[in-house]
Each structure stands twice: as structure tokens, then as C-alpha cells.
Amino acid sequence: MKLQITLTLIFTTLFFNNVHAITPEATTCNQALAKGDVTAALAQANTILKRNKNDKDALLCQGRALSTSGNLDAALAAFKLADAQSSDAFDQTIVALLTGHAYKAAKQYESAIVSYQQTITHAQAAKNKAFEFIAQNAIGDVAAETKQYPLALAAYLAGNKLAGNDNERGENCENIAFTYHRMNQHDLALEYQLKAYLMHDTVGTLDQYAHSSIELGRYYALTKNYVSAENVLNKIIKFAKDQGGAYYEAQASYVLAKVKVATGDIAAARTLIEYARTIAKNTNDNALAEEINQEAMGLL
């Protein structure tokens, strides 16, 4: 179990696979792209565009495929042509969002934020809160990645007001908590992480529940609420073990080790770190092993 995909990506992928593509040919293009077959997606898009160079759906799929392959200029050109065929604010919302994604993939972050802000403007005109929510979170993600934490926080808070269900609210609260944590405002981080935990406990996936539990334990520890930290971390260690979630079992163990150090139980902390390392070794998870080493550095 590892939580690695955001609701923004899930929503966008589902949208293009199931909603936006109008023609069967464009549907095939999007499905190929969803499977990671960029070559097939480009071939399908080119076939459609040979028949009709102004096919908006094919241009959008072509642009996404070009962006995935690292060809930003060609992707932007495809999106520009698609925008010329966009007849309403909703279509313009889609083009602006995909343009933002292309800039983000190319690490042109300021341009990505501008495009996401345009997405919000178009989404508001289209009265589409779902895409306004996506764009706010996209801004938050880019701003957090570039350590612009006040901007990230403002975007996540704005997105939280637009969330359509508790799953979306749970993820947003977790993003808000992490941003407050990065800003060293741990009491507020704890407040929002607790909200995220309660939502994921009710409607979240096993991954979401496990991740939110560990982060809740981390923020309890940072606010020196060690008893609560130990309780939630021990609970998730047992849960992860029962569910076969080795990654989360190891992660919760090294976070609990930090709690043990803070309370003066160095022997228990050392045991927990070694236990986490054993899990990483037994699962051949080199990334987890490196994560444990980074977290344990200077701890014991």
C-alpha cells in the first residue's frame, strides 16, 4: 500500500476517459494515453486530424500525448488550436487546465500557475465548481513543490470550500495540514490533519486511512502530545500488519521511534528503526530504506 496519486490526477483521468471525448476515435486516443501508450495515442490523434484538422478532442489528446513525451512547444501549439475551437467557458476551462499541466510537467511552474488561474476564471464563468476545485489544488501543488507555502495554503484553503465530498475534503485538509507543517505552524497542522483522519476513517481508501493516521501521529508528536501520538501510531502499525501494508507499517514504526526518542526511550526507538529497516529489506523496497535512513539520521 502506498498513497501516490492525487484526486486532481484521478479526476482529470476519469474525466477524459469517460466524459469529455465525444467521438469513438478520440475515446480510443485517450484510452491509449491512459495506458501509457503515447505512440498509439499520437497515431490515433494524427489519423483523426488528417480527416479534420480542427477536431478539438483529437487536438486535446494530441497535446496531452506530446506533453507526456516531453514536447512542450508542440503540446502548447495543439492546445492553442483546440482553444480556437472552444465555443464556451467549459471548453476553455479544459484547455487552460491541460495547458497548466503541460507547463508543470515541463517544470515551468510560474507559467503553470498562470494557466491554472485562467482555469479558475473559466470555471467560474462556466459555473463549474469541480474544475475550480481541481485548479485551486493544482496551484497549491505547484506552489508547495516550489516552496511558496503562503500561496499553496491560500489555494488549498480556497479549494477546501469547493470540495464536493468528504474524500475531496479529506485530501484537501491533509494538504493544508502539510503546508502548515512546512510553515512550522504545527498546532494548525494537527487541527487539519485530525479533520483529514476523521474523513478518511469514514470514506477513505485503506491507503488514505493509513497515511492520514501516520501524519496525525507525526503532528501529535510535534505538538508534544506524545500519548496520543503513540496511541494512533500503534493502532496503525497493527492495522497495517493485519492488512499486509508493509510500507505503512515501516513508516509508522520510524515515526513512533521519534516519539520514543522524545520521551527518552532510546532503546525502544532503536528497536523500531531496526524493525522498519527489516521490513524494507524483506520487501526489497530501496526507496523505503532510503526514506528510513533519512528520517533516522541524527535521531539515535
C-alpha positions in Angstrom: 0.0 0.0 0.0 1.3 3.4 -1.0 -0.6 6.6 -1.5 0.9 8.1 -4.6 -1.9 9.6 -6.7 -3.8 12.8 -6.1 -7.5 13.4 -6.5 -6.7 16.0 -9.1 -5.0 13.4 -11.3 -7.7 10.8 -10.7 -10.5 13.3 -11.6 -8.7 14.5 -14.7 -8.0 11.0 -15.9 -11.5 9.8 -15.3 -12.9 12.8 -17.0 -11.1 12.3 -20.2 -11.7 8.6 -20.3 -15.4 8.7 -19.6 -16.8 12.1 -20.1 -15.1 14.5 -22.4 -14.2 12.5 -25.5 -17.1 12.8 -27.9 -16.0 10.7 -30.9 -15.1 7.0 -30.6 -11.8 7.8 -32.2 -10.9 10.4 -29.6 -12.0 8.0 -26.9 -9.5 5.4 -28.3 -6.8 8.1 -28.2 -7.5 9.0 -24.6 -7.6 5.3 -23.6 -4.2 4.7 -25.2 -2.8 7.6 -23.3 -4.3 6.4 -20.0 -2.5 3.1 -20.6 0.8 5.0 -21.1 1.0 4.2 -24.8 2.0 7.6 -26.1 2.9 6.3 -29.6 -0.6 4.8 -30.1 -2.3 7.9 -28.8 -0.3 10.2 -31.1 -1.0 7.9 -34.1 -4.8 7.9 -33.3 -4.8 11.7 -32.9 -2.9 12.2 -36.1 -5.3 9.9 -38.0 -8.3 12.0 -36.8 -6.6 15.3 -37.5 -5.8 14.2 -41.1 -9.5 14.0 -41.7 -10.4 17.1 -39.7 -7.6 19.4 -38.6 -10.0 21.2 -36.3 -11.2 18.2 -34.2 -11.0 19.7 -30.7 -11.0 16.4 -28.9 -8.2 15.0 -31.1 -6.2 18.2 -30.5 -6.6 17.9 -26.8 -5.5 14.2 -26.8 -2.6 15.1 -29.1 -1.5 17.9 -26.8 -1.6 15.6 -23.8 0.4 13.0 -25.6 3.0 15.5 -26.8 3.3 16.9 -23.2 3.8 13.4 -21.9 6.6 12.8 -24.4 8.3 16.0 -23.3 7.5 18.1 -26.4 6.1 21.2 -24.6 6.1 23.6 -27.6 4.2 21.1 -29.8 1.8 20.4 -27.0 1.1 24.1 -26.4 0.5 24.5 -30.2 -2.1 21.7 -30.1 -3.8 23.3 -27.1 -3.8 26.7 -28.8 -5.6 25.2 -31.8 -8.0 23.4 -29.5 -8.7 26.7 -27.7 -9.6 28.3 -31.1 -12.3 25.6 -31.5 -13.6 26.1 -27.9 -17.0 27.6 -28.1 -17.8 28.1 -24.4 -16.3 28.7 -21.0 -16.3 25.0 -20.1 -14.2 24.1 -23.2 -11.9 27.0 -22.3 -11.6 25.6 -18.8 -10.4 22.2 -20.1 -7.8 23.8 -22.4 -6.4 26.1 -19.7 -6.2 23.2 -17.3 -4.3 21.0 -19.7 -2.0 23.8 -20.6 -1.2 24.2 -16.9 -0.5 20.5 -16.7 1.9 20.7 -19.7 3.8 23.6 -18.1 4.0 21.8 -14.8 5.3 18.6 -16.5 8.0 20.8 -18.1 8.8 22.4 -14.7 7.8 25.9 -16.0 6.0 26.5 -12.7 5.1 30.1 -12.9 3.5 29.6 -16.3 1.6 26.6 -14.9 0.2 28.8 -12.1 -0.9 31.4 -14.6 -2.7 28.8 -16.7 -4.4 27.3 -13.6 -5.5 30.8 -12.6 -7.1 31.1 -16.1 -8.7 27.7 -15.5 -10.4 29.1 -12.3 -11.6 32.2 -14.2 -13.1 30.0 -17.0 -14.6 27.5 -14.5 -16.3 30.3 -12.6 -17.8 31.6 -15.8 -18.9 28.1 -16.6 -20.3 27.7 -13.0 -18.3 24.5 -12.7 -17.1 24.1 -9.1 -15.5 20.7 -9.8 -12.9 22.2 -12.1 -12.5 25.3 -10.0 -11.6 22.8 -7.2 -9.1 21.0 -9.4 -7.4 24.2 -10.5 -7.1 25.5 -6.9 -5.5 22.3 -5.8 -3.2 22.3 -8.9 -2.0 25.8 -7.9 -1.5 24.5 -4.3 0.6 21.5 -5.5 2.8 23.7 -7.7 3.3 26.3 -5.0 4.1 23.6 -2.4 6.6 22.0 -4.8 8.3 25.3 -5.3 8.2 26.1 -1.5 5.8 29.1 -2.0 3.9 28.0 1.1 1.7 31.0 1.7 0.4 30.7 -1.9 -0.1 27.0 -1.5 -2.0 27.5 1.7 -4.3 30.1 0.1 -5.0 27.8 -2.8 -5.7 24.7 -0.7 -8.0 26.7 1.7 -9.9 28.0 -1.3 -10.2 24.5 -2.7 -11.5 23.2 0.6 -14.5 25.4 0.2 -15.2 23.9 -3.2 -14.8 20.2 -2.3 -17.8 18.2 -3.4 -17.5 15.3 -0.9 -15.6 14.1 2.2 -13.0 12.3 0.2 -12.0 15.5 -1.5 -12.2 17.4 1.8 -10.0 14.8 3.4 -7.3 15.2 0.8 -7.5 19.0 1.0 -7.3 19.0 4.8 -4.2 16.8 4.5 -2.6 19.2 2.1 -3.5 22.2 4.3 -2.0 20.3 7.3 1.2 19.5 5.5 1.5 23.2 4.4 1.1 24.4 7.9 3.7 21.9 9.0 6.1 23.3 6.4 5.4 26.7 7.8 6.2 25.4 11.3 2.6 26.0 12.5 2.2 22.6 14.0 -0.9 23.3 16.1 -2.8 24.2 12.9 -1.3 21.3 11.1 -2.6 19.0 13.8 -6.1 20.6 13.6 -6.4 20.0 9.9 -4.8 16.5 9.9 -7.3 15.4 12.5 -10.1 16.5 10.2 -8.4 14.6 7.3 -8.1 11.5 9.5 -11.7 11.5 10.5 -12.9 11.8 6.9 -10.5 9.1 5.7 -11.6 6.9 8.5 -15.2 7.2 7.2 -14.9 7.3 3.4 -11.2 6.9 2.5 -9.3 4.0 1.0 -7.0 1.9 3.1 -4.1 3.8 1.8 -5.6 7.2 2.7 -6.6 6.0 6.1 -3.1 4.6 6.8 -1.3 7.7 5.5 -3.5 10.1 7.4 -3.0 8.1 10.6 0.8 8.3 10.4 0.7 12.0 9.7 -1.7 12.5 12.6 0.8 10.7 14.8 3.6 12.9 13.5 1.8 16.1 14.2 0.7 14.9 17.7 4.4 14.3 18.4 5.4 17.8 17.1 2.9 19.4 19.4 4.3 17.2 22.3 1.1 15.2 22.7 3.1 12.0 23.0 0.4 9.8 24.4 -2.0 10.5 21.6 0.9 10.1 19.1 1.8 6.6 20.5 -1.9 5.5 20.5 -2.5 6.4 16.9 0.8 5.1 15.6 0.5 1.8 17.5 -3.0 1.4 16.1 -1.9 2.0 12.5 1.1 -0.4 12.9 -1.3 -3.2 13.9 -3.7 -2.2 11.2 -1.0 -2.2 8.5 0.3 -5.5 9.7 -3.1 -7.1 9.6 -3.8 -5.6 6.1 -0.4 -6.5 4.6 0.6 -2.9 4.3 4.4 -3.3 4.9 5.3 0.2 3.7 2.9 1.9 6.2 4.0 -0.5 9.0 7.6 0.6 8.5 6.7 4.3 8.1 4.6 4.3 11.3 7.4 2.5 13.1 10.1 5.1 12.4 7.7 7.9 13.3 7.0 6.1 16.5 10.7 5.9 17.0 10.9 9.6 17.0 8.2 9.7 19.7 10.2 7.3 21.8 13.3 9.4 21.5 11.3 12.5 22.6 10.1 10.6 25.7 13.6 9.3 26.5 13.2 5.7 25.5 16.2 5.3 23.2 16.2 1.5 23.4 12.7 1.3 22.1 13.4 3.8 19.4 16.5 1.8 18.2 14.3 -1.4 18.0 11.7 0.4 16.0 14.2 1.8 13.5 15.7 -1.7 13.0 12.3 -3.2 12.6 11.4 -0.7 9.9 14.7 -1.4 8.1 14.0 -5.1 8.3 10.7 -4.5 6.6 12.3 -2.5 3.8 14.9 -5.2 3.3 12.4 -8.0 3.2 10.2 -6.2 0.7 13.2 -5.1 -1.4 12.0 -1.5 -1.2 15.1 0.5 -1.7 13.1 3.8 -1.7 11.7 2.9 1.7 15.1 2.0 3.0 16.5 5.4 2.0 13.4 7.1 3.5 14.1 5.4 6.8 17.8 6.3 6.7 16.9 10.0 6.1 14.4 10.0 8.9 16.7 8.2 11.3 19.7 10.5 10.6 20.8 12.1 13.8 17.9 10.5 15.7 19.8 8.0 17.8 
